[in-house]
Amino acid sequence: MIGGLVQILFFQGLGELLSKLVIPLIPGPVIGLVLMLVYLSVRKTIPEGVDTVATTLVQHLGLLFVPAAVGVVMFLPQLRANALAVVTALVVSVALTVAVPALVLRMMAREKPNADGAD
C-alpha cells in the first residue's frame, strides 16, 4: 500500500514540478494525473498498491469536501453580497459543461458522405 501511495505522490510531485517550470497554466495535480494515465496505459496494468490506495481514497472522498463546506460557511456574507454573480457563474458553467460535450459528440457522430457521392 505504501508503494502505491508513493507512486501516486510521485506523479503528483512530477506534475507540480512541470507546472512550475514548464506549463504554469495547468495545475500540477492535473499534469500528474495525465502523466500517471499515460504511464498506466503504456504499462497496460494497474499495480496492486496503486489500486488499493486509489480505492481507499475514493471510498473516503466525502471527507475531502469538508474543508470546502467550511469555506462556504466562513465566506457566507461575501457569497450573499455577490449572490447574483455566483448564481450566474454557476448556471452558465453548468450549461456550458452540458452543451459543449453534447455539441462535440454531435459533430463526431455525423456520418461522413460516401466517397462515390451516393447517400
C-alpha positions as CSV (number, residue, x, y, z in Angstrom):
1,M,0.0,0.0,0.0
2,I,2.9,2.4,0.8
3,G,4.4,1.7,-2.7
4,G,1.1,2.7,-4.3
5,L,0.9,5.9,-2.3
6,V,4.5,6.7,-3.2
7,Q,3.7,6.2,-6.9
8,I,0.6,8.4,-6.8
9,L,2.6,11.1,-4.9
10,F,5.5,10.8,-7.3
11,F,3.3,11.6,-10.3
12,Q,1.7,14.5,-8.4
13,G,5.1,15.9,-7.5
14,L,6.3,15.5,-11.0
15,G,3.2,17.3,-12.2
16,E,3.8,20.1,-9.7
17,L,7.4,20.4,-11.0
18,L,6.3,20.6,-14.6
19,S,3.6,23.1,-13.7
20,K,6.1,25.4,-12.0
21,L,8.8,25.1,-14.6
22,V,7.2,24.3,-18.0
23,I,3.4,24.7,-18.1
24,P,2.3,27.2,-15.5
25,L,-1.2,27.5,-16.8
26,I,-2.1,23.9,-15.9
27,P,-2.3,22.8,-12.3
28,G,0.3,20.3,-11.2
29,P,-2.1,17.6,-10.0
30,V,-3.8,17.7,-13.4
31,I,-0.4,17.2,-15.2
32,G,0.5,14.5,-12.7
33,L,-2.8,12.7,-13.4
34,V,-2.3,12.8,-17.1
35,L,1.3,11.5,-16.7
36,M,0.0,8.7,-14.5
37,L,-2.7,7.9,-17.0
38,V,0.0,7.7,-19.8
39,Y,2.2,5.5,-17.6
40,L,-0.6,3.1,-16.7
41,S,-1.7,3.0,-20.4
42,V,1.7,2.1,-21.5
43,R,2.1,-0.5,-18.7
44,K,-1.4,-1.9,-19.5
45,T,-2.0,-2.9,-15.9
46,I,-2.6,-1.1,-12.6
47,P,-0.2,-2.0,-9.9
48,E,-2.0,-3.6,-6.9
49,G,-0.7,-1.0,-4.5
50,V,-2.0,1.9,-6.6
51,D,-5.3,0.1,-7.0
52,T,-5.6,-0.3,-3.2
53,V,-4.7,3.3,-2.4
54,A,-7.0,4.7,-5.1
55,T,-9.9,2.6,-3.9
56,T,-9.4,3.7,-0.3
57,L,-9.2,7.3,-1.4
58,V,-12.4,7.1,-3.4
59,Q,-14.2,5.4,-0.5
60,H,-13.3,8.4,1.7
61,L,-13.7,11.1,-0.9
62,G,-16.6,12.7,1.0
63,L,-14.1,13.8,3.7
64,L,-12.3,15.9,1.2
65,F,-15.4,18.1,0.8
66,V,-15.4,19.2,4.5
67,P,-12.8,22.0,4.0
68,A,-14.8,23.3,1.1
69,A,-18.0,23.3,3.1
70,V,-16.3,25.1,5.9
71,G,-15.0,27.7,3.4
72,V,-18.5,28.3,2.1
73,V,-19.8,28.8,5.6
74,M,-16.9,31.1,6.5
75,F,-17.4,33.3,3.5
76,L,-21.3,33.3,3.6
77,P,-21.5,37.1,4.0
78,Q,-19.5,37.6,0.8
79,L,-21.5,35.0,-1.0
80,R,-24.7,36.7,-0.1
81,A,-23.4,40.1,-1.2
82,N,-22.4,38.6,-4.6
83,A,-25.3,36.1,-4.9
84,L,-26.3,37.2,-8.4
85,A,-22.8,36.8,-9.8
86,V,-22.3,33.5,-8.1
87,V,-25.6,32.0,-9.3
88,T,-25.0,33.4,-12.8
89,A,-21.5,31.9,-12.9
90,L,-22.8,28.5,-11.7
91,V,-25.7,28.4,-14.2
92,V,-23.5,29.4,-17.1
93,S,-20.8,26.9,-16.2
94,V,-23.3,24.1,-15.8
95,A,-24.9,24.9,-19.1
96,L,-21.5,25.0,-20.9
97,T,-20.5,21.8,-19.2
98,V,-23.5,20.1,-20.6
99,A,-23.7,21.8,-24.0
100,V,-20.0,21.6,-25.1
101,P,-19.7,17.8,-24.8
102,A,-23.1,17.4,-26.5
103,L,-22.0,19.5,-29.4
104,V,-18.7,17.8,-29.7
105,L,-20.4,14.4,-29.7
106,R,-22.9,15.5,-32.3
107,M,-20.0,16.7,-34.5
108,M,-18.2,13.5,-34.1
109,A,-21.3,11.3,-34.7
110,R,-22.1,12.9,-38.0
111,E,-21.9,10.4,-40.8
112,K,-19.3,11.1,-43.4
113,P,-20.6,11.1,-47.0
114,N,-19.6,8.2,-49.2
115,A,-16.6,8.6,-51.4
116,D,-18.6,7.9,-54.5
117,G,-21.1,10.7,-53.7
118,A,-24.1,8.4,-53.2
119,D,-26.1,8.8,-50.0
